[in-house]
Amino acid sequence: MKSKGAITPLDRQHSYVGRNLSRDKAKRAVNGRGRYTDDITLPRTVHAAFVRSPYAHAMITDIDVDIAKAEEGVVLVMTGAELKELCTGPWVGTLSVFPTMKTAPQYPMAVDRACWQGEPVVMVVANSRAAAEDAAELVSITYKELPVVAHKETALEKNSNLVHPDLKDNLAYEKVIDTGDVGEAFAGADHVVEATFDFGRHTAVSLEPRAILASFEKDTEELTIYTSSQTPHMFQAIIARTLGLPEHKCRVVAPFVGGSFGLKIHSFGDEFAATAASLKLGRPVKFIADRLESFLTDIHARENTVTGKMAVSSQGKIEALEIDILSGVGAYSQYPRTSVFEANQILNITGGPYKHQNYKARMRVAYMNKVPTSQYRAVGHPIGNSVGEALVDLAAEKIGMDPVEIRRRNIMEDNSYPRTTASGIEVADMSHQKCLETLVERMKYDDLVQERNSLRAEGIFRGIGIAAFIKGTAPGPAGYYGAGGAPIASQDAATVKIEPSGNIICAVGVTDQGQGVDTVMQQITAGAVGVLPEMVRVIEGDTDATPYGGGTYASRATAIGGEATYQAALALRAELLRLAGALLQREPETLDIIDGNVVDLGTENIRMPLAEIGRIGHFQVAELPNDIQPQLSHTKRFRLNDALYIFTNGIHGAYVEVDCDTGFITLLKQWVVEDCGRVINPILADEQVRGGSVQGIGGALYEHCIYDDQAQLLNGSLIDYLVPMASEMPDIDVAHVQTHTGVSELGSKGVGESGTGASPAVVMNAVNDAISPFEAKVTVQPMTPDVLLKALNRI
């Protein structure tokens, strides 16, 4: 690790780390030059379409595909039972970190029973997507409807209908944390506040839907898959194992990926079915989910009800916190990362920024006949932070204390790390105090309070929200391999090499879906080696061209992949200086590399370009001493050792206006101060925070997958499912506090979820502040106009 105060290649004057470099991919994308999966055309490509269950729960008693098979252009019709025969076995969505969880085995398509509306039952493959869809209409399926489980509140009742009778009940998993003496703390508390919070189910709605193009060559028995994926190596491992292929003969390429947000780290049956069709036909098969299919098949998230209470002293000290989580997941535990992580994260991080040590939490996860849920941007954190921060505001209101002041008295001190939270999580290298004071200054908090108060006298109801957060990023290795056999890599790798031209190739296991991962790796490599950024080409998203890695999820690309890149680049730099020393008959310690040239250390007089070393190292090795073998390519790996996560922290502020007659909420401004450690590219970090904040605003105010009592999705299109647009975005002011993590030399943490993780919390707190003159409270998200008007007793 870097000792404090030491100068590294990242800190020096000529480093490109910390600068605002633009993304080359962004230019290509906005000019319509991005090459997404659907843009790739291979000879003899055919297209898949699916017949999906119209029922949330039904036995499949008969399937007649004869008419569909006879249609012109149809090359294959496959049922779930037929696909099952091509699979080595079902998926089982469990992990060793959840040893007692229950789940039913799942095949890519329904075999004899459909368990949610939209589950694929039959696949039709034809010469065009239109022909496949037309033929799919001719498939005749006879169903016998079964009782459904539509609500998590009744799913765990003794006489509830069962999603999977073999499991005996609908309880997927239950866990309890009990630290300190919660009962005594509540019994002796000066004040207790409590509330029940309800969070609506929603989904990712990425700009590019899920997409796959699978091409199997029968002559070589090699499979190439182009797919919109965050985790190509994981997908390679799962697809090879499920379909019985040697992994080294399965190549996965993730070209341009148009957004992901956690959606594209999961296994989806229709993608595996399309791949199986390619194996059977020996020709390319393409499947691009349309938007209607996406609502019925993409993972959902956030459906939770949480009851919480907090004990607080009259002086504002938080004494204890207790929560009870009921999480409604879908019909299966989504493979490979399970559907219980969300509730587990709520349990782990609620109240996380604060010093109290009396904490009790229970989580229960219930199966329902709905689309499976799983990990979606900032897994669990928007809920846990909303609950914890709302309770802090309730406590402040109870004792008549300013929301900022109660946080000052309770947040973890910046000089108190490492330490353990009340939930038992070890945290380090955070900056709650500095973030809070930076936020207060940037908001001009006191002036804003005066403005809000004066406007209330005029009948204009504005509110100020504050919400602190912690965020687990870059997960460590614990628990990813176990009962479910999930091939999820927590390590990552990078290969950095010099070409004969003197240019640098950096191949990384992490991937880009619009965040600018490639640009960040370019900057790290340039800074560590000592070259211009334009001299670095980054390769990512191809299992044949990159070292094995975990891909991009949980804000890990820079924290894990960036450190691997940094170490590989340092190794190459050291070798280049060794070679330069031999050629110049100098000690390597007297030389430096700046902007692609070997120079004298200190004076920076140019001695030779890296192109000369590249030429000699590749073509004219005889010019080197006989005892030197040039090593022009270096691969390094990095993983966390014992840490569960690299934790980030920060705080949000919001200013809103509420129309108490219509229930409409206007977001006037939002502030985010976050600590992601070393910032590699400030403008990219800013935009990650802004984009994530808007995604959080969507969950807070607009997005909701609405089901009826028969578990039928009622708003499965963008006509009825609302997402925030540019007109709904407030001005978002972003600032960074850079406390370098001690687990790596790079010092970076994750930043991609810092906006999403606390944005719903701060908006809810601001809304509740705005309607506080009416003694009303909103504890439901999304806070749609009808929800607000009900809270105000206007309807």
HELIX and SHEET records of a PDB file:
HELIX    1   1 ASP A   24  VAL A   30  1                                   7    
HELIX    2   2 THR A   37  ASP A   39  5                                   3    
HELIX    3   3 ASP A   66  ALA A   70  1                                   5    
HELIX    4   4 GLY A   80  LEU A   86  1                                   7    
HELIX    5   5 ARG A  129  ALA A  136  1                                   8    
HELIX    6   6 LYS A  152  ALA A  155  1                                   4    
HELIX    7   7 PRO A  165  LEU A  167  5                                   3    
HELIX    8   8 VAL A  182  ALA A  187  1                                   6    
HELIX    9   9 PRO A  232  THR A  242  1                                  11    
HELIX   10  10 GLU A  247  LYS A  249  5                                   3    
HELIX   11  11 LEU A  263  ILE A  265  5                                   3    
HELIX   12  12 GLY A  269  LEU A  281  1                                  13    
HELIX   13  13 ARG A  291  THR A  297  1                                   7    
HELIX   14  14 PHE A  341  ILE A  349  1                                   9    
HELIX   15  15 HIS A  381  ILE A  399  1                                  19    
HELIX   16  16 PRO A  403  ASN A  410  1                                   8    
HELIX   17  17 HIS A  432  MET A  443  1                                  12    
HELIX   18  18 TYR A  445  ARG A  456  1                                  12    
HELIX   19  19 VAL A  517  VAL A  529  1                                  13    
HELIX   20  20 PRO A  533  MET A  535  5                                   3    
HELIX   21  21 ALA A  557  GLY A  562  3                                   6    
HELIX   22  22 GLU A  563  LEU A  584  1                                  22    
HELIX   23  23 PRO A  588  THR A  590  5                                   3    
HELIX   24  24 LEU A  610  PHE A  619  1                                  10    
HELIX   25  25 VAL A  621  GLU A  623  5                                   3    
HELIX   26  26 PRO A  682  LEU A  701  1                                  20    
HELIX   27  27 ALA A  726  GLU A  728  5                                   3    
HELIX   28  28 SER A  754  ALA A  770  1                                  17    
HELIX   29  29 SER A  772  PHE A  774  5                                   3    
HELIX   30  30 PRO A  785  ALA A  791  1                                   7    
SHEET    1   A 7 VAL A  74  THR A  79  0                                        
SHEET    2   A 7 PRO A 120  ALA A 126 -1                                        
SHEET    3   A 7 VAL A  46  ARG A  52 -1                                        
SHEET    4   A 7 VAL A 285  ILE A 288  1                                        
SHEET    5   A 7 ALA A 211  GLU A 217 -1                                        
SHEET    6   A 7 GLU A 222  THR A 227 -1                                        
SHEET    7   A 7 CYS A 250  VAL A 253  1                                        
SHEET    1   B 3 ARG A 113  ALA A 114  0                                        
SHEET    2   B 3 ALA A  58  ASP A  64 -1                                        
SHEET    3   B 3 SER A 140  GLU A 145 -1                                        
SHEET    1   C 6 LEU A 171  THR A 179  0                                        
SHEET    2   C 6 TYR A 359  ALA A 366 -1                                        
SHEET    3   C 6 ILE A 318  GLY A 328  1                                        
SHEET    4   C 6 ASN A 304  VAL A 312 -1                                        
SHEET    5   C 6 HIS A 191  PHE A 199 -1                                        
SHEET    6   C 6 VAL A 780  GLN A 781  1                                        
SHEET    1   D 2 HIS A 202  THR A 203  0                                        
SHEET    2   D 2 HIS A 300  ALA A 301 -1                                        
SHEET    1   E 2 ARG A 419  THR A 420  0                                        
SHEET    2   E 2 GLU A 426  VAL A 427 -1                                        
SHEET    1   F 4 PHE A 461  THR A 473  0                                        
SHEET    2   F 4 ILE A 646  VAL A 658 -1                                        
SHEET    3   F 4 ILE A 665  ASP A 675 -1                                        
SHEET    4   F 4 ASP A 731  HIS A 736  1                                        
SHEET    1   G 4 VAL A 536  ILE A 539  0                                        
SHEET    2   G 4 ILE A 504  VAL A 508  1                                        
SHEET    3   G 4 ASP A 492  ILE A 498 -1                                        
SHEET    4   G 4 SER A 633  PHE A 638 -1                                        
SHEET    1   H 3 LEU A 591  ILE A 594  0                                        
SHEET    2   H 3 ASN A 597  ASP A 600 -1                                        
SHEET    3   H 3 ILE A 606  PRO A 609 -1                                        
END                                                                             
